[in-house]
């Protein structure tokens, strides 16, 4: 069973900008357990911007 995901952002006026087009992804059989969310690895957070 596959799922689809589409990444987009919405601005204050309601305009939509697609970051990544719709794509099929396969869900994990069993996700890893973690008691907290992992640290963000995006370029902005990786550079330490606040």
Protein Blocks (a to p, Z undefined) as FASTA:
>chain_A
ZZddddddddfkopacdfbdcddddddfbdcddfbdcddfbfklmnopZZ
